[in-house]
Amino acid sequence: MDSKIRLIAKSVTWQLAGLFTMTLIGFVFTGSVAAGGSIAISGAVVGFICYFAHEIVWSKIAWGIRGR
């Protein structure tokens, strides 16, 4: 089992890798690092909100949980 600090480090490096990748993809399509970065940050924020909403919905569904 990973320690909390290891989980945090893995989460941060994963997010940084995603931001870098999305910035690069945005740059390829727009020719602008600023536009690519904006696309990457927007995608990260929207993805976080969607994931949070997704988790809230699933927390209300009892299917597949034992002992409830």
CYANA upper distance limits for C-alpha pairs under 8 A (distance plus 0.5 A):
  2 ASP  CA      6 ARG  CA      6.51
  2 ASP  CA      7 LEU  CA      6.78
  3 SER  CA      7 LEU  CA      6.79
  4 LYS  CA      8 ILE  CA      6.68
  5 ILE  CA      9 ALA  CA      6.59
  6 ARG  CA     10 LYS  CA      6.57
  7 LEU  CA     11 SER  CA      6.60
  8 ILE  CA     12 VAL  CA      6.63
  9 ALA  CA     13 THR  CA      6.62
 10 LYS  CA     14 TRP  CA      6.48
 11 SER  CA     15 GLN  CA      6.64
 12 VAL  CA     16 LEU  CA      6.64
 13 THR  CA     17 ALA  CA      6.56
 14 TRP  CA     18 GLY  CA      6.70
 15 GLN  CA     19 LEU  CA      6.63
 16 LEU  CA     20 PHE  CA      6.59
 17 ALA  CA     21 THR  CA      6.58
 18 GLY  CA     22 MET  CA      6.52
 18 GLY  CA     40 ALA  CA      8.44
 19 LEU  CA     23 THR  CA      6.46
 19 LEU  CA     37 GLY  CA      8.07
 19 LEU  CA     40 ALA  CA      5.92
 19 LEU  CA     41 ILE  CA      7.38
 19 LEU  CA     44 ALA  CA      7.96
 20 PHE  CA     24 LEU  CA      6.66
 20 PHE  CA     40 ALA  CA      8.28
 21 THR  CA     25 ILE  CA      6.71
 22 MET  CA     26 GLY  CA      6.45
 22 MET  CA     36 GLY  CA      7.42
 22 MET  CA     37 GLY  CA      7.92
 22 MET  CA     39 ILE  CA      7.73
 22 MET  CA     40 ALA  CA      5.42
 23 THR  CA     27 PHE  CA      6.50
 23 THR  CA     33 VAL  CA      7.24
 23 THR  CA     35 ALA  CA      8.48
 23 THR  CA     36 GLY  CA      4.81
 23 THR  CA     37 GLY  CA      5.18
 23 THR  CA     38 SER  CA      8.24
 23 THR  CA     39 ILE  CA      7.43
 23 THR  CA     40 ALA  CA      5.83
 24 LEU  CA     28 VAL  CA      6.71
 24 LEU  CA     33 VAL  CA      8.07
 24 LEU  CA     36 GLY  CA      7.02
 25 ILE  CA     29 PHE  CA      6.91
 25 ILE  CA     36 GLY  CA      7.40
 26 GLY  CA     30 THR  CA      6.43
 26 GLY  CA     31 GLY  CA      8.20
 26 GLY  CA     32 SER  CA      8.08
 26 GLY  CA     33 VAL  CA      7.94
 26 GLY  CA     35 ALA  CA      7.20
 26 GLY  CA     36 GLY  CA      4.27
 26 GLY  CA     37 GLY  CA      7.64
 26 GLY  CA     39 ILE  CA      6.91
 26 GLY  CA     40 ALA  CA      7.86
 27 PHE  CA     31 GLY  CA      5.29
 27 PHE  CA     32 SER  CA      5.53
 27 PHE  CA     33 VAL  CA      5.70
 27 PHE  CA     35 ALA  CA      7.43
 27 PHE  CA     36 GLY  CA      5.21
 27 PHE  CA     37 GLY  CA      8.46
 28 VAL  CA     32 SER  CA      8.42
 30 THR  CA     35 ALA  CA      7.34
 30 THR  CA     36 GLY  CA      7.50
 32 SER  CA     36 GLY  CA      6.59
 33 VAL  CA     37 GLY  CA      6.42
 34 ALA  CA     38 SER  CA      6.63
 35 ALA  CA     39 ILE  CA      6.65
 36 GLY  CA     40 ALA  CA      6.67
 37 GLY  CA     41 ILE  CA      6.61
 38 SER  CA     42 SER  CA      6.47
 39 ILE  CA     43 GLY  CA      6.50
 40 ALA  CA     44 ALA  CA      6.69
 41 ILE  CA     45 VAL  CA      6.73
 42 SER  CA     46 VAL  CA      6.59
 43 GLY  CA     47 GLY  CA      6.30
 44 ALA  CA     48 PHE  CA      6.57
 45 VAL  CA     49 ILE  CA      6.82
 46 VAL  CA     50 CYS  CA      6.61
 47 GLY  CA     51 TYR  CA      6.48
 48 PHE  CA     52 PHE  CA      6.59
 49 ILE  CA     53 ALA  CA      6.70
 50 CYS  CA     54 HIS  CA      6.50
 51 TYR  CA     55 GLU  CA      6.65
 52 PHE  CA     56 ILE  CA      6.81
 53 ALA  CA     57 VAL  CA      6.80
 54 HIS  CA     58 TRP  CA      6.75
 55 GLU  CA     59 SER  CA      6.49
 56 ILE  CA     60 LYS  CA      7.27
 57 VAL  CA     61 ILE  CA      7.47
 62 ALA  CA     68 ARG  CA      7.68
